[in-house]
Amino acid sequence: MNNLIKAEWFRLKHSGSSVLSSNLFIITFTSLAMTLFQFIGSEGLDISAMAFVTHAGMGIAMSVMMPAAMITGTFDSRIANYEIMKGTPPLQTILSKMLLVLILNTVFYFIPSIILVQIFDSGILTAKMILLMYVCLVKAIVFATSICILFKSGAGTVIFVFAFSFQTMPLVILQYFTGIDMSSAASWFTTTQIMIIGNQQLLDLEDLTLPLDGSGIEIKIILSFMIAAALMIPLAYKSLKDKWEIQLTSPA
């Protein structure tokens, strides 16, 4: 798997005619830009723990989108097909891409975000909050990469961002028409989990369509990650092994 990651890293570095046009530079620039953008509020730049947990859902979705799209872009260019033809185990292909997306997001988005918060608003984010936020990031990466592999295209990240942004909307609609309290169910979804993490110490979010149910949130975050991995990775594996052709774009 190390060789797959090294090969993918080489492709990212040498994908353009210059350093500034390489996929690696584009990923680095957009991730760092997203790091700063998430701290921009109605009153301008506000580098604080509160701004981070308020906008981290958007930050995670957008920062995951670019590296996931470019790394799984090997399916668009058919490079991934050669990896499979060489006999590379599908699970190695999946995990190597997920791991590289995770490395890039950790280095160029998550760590810079935490460093900025610790510099300008130190002592607010606890180690537990940071760890739970990181699990939410890893879960988003599993979903994004798996969706791209299922559709054999980096364009699958568009579906990921849309689903990530509106993941609790069905619950809101169901609660509206049935009157059933869906707040407990919503706490299993990533965007709600991020708000609950912030609401424990930083935010005061009480007047919401789906009230925040923070009971056992640590267990829910870990279990929801395990469920996501147990569902999405086998689907991605089967799509590679059985050569599913679910394409969003026309073959080159």
Protein Blocks (a to p, Z undefined) as FASTA:
>chain_A
ZZmmmmmmmmmmmmpfbfklpmklmmmmmmmmmmmmmmpcfkopaddfklmmmmmmmmmm
mmmmmmmmmmmmmmmnommmmmmmnopafklmmmmmmmmmmmmmmmmmmmmmmmmmmmmm
ghklcfklmmmmmmmmmmmmmmmmmmmmmnopaklmmmmmmmmmmmmmmmmmmmmmnopa
fklmmmmpfklmmmmmmmmmmmccfbcfbacdfehklmmmmmmmmmmmmmmmmmmmmmmm
nopacdfbdcZZ
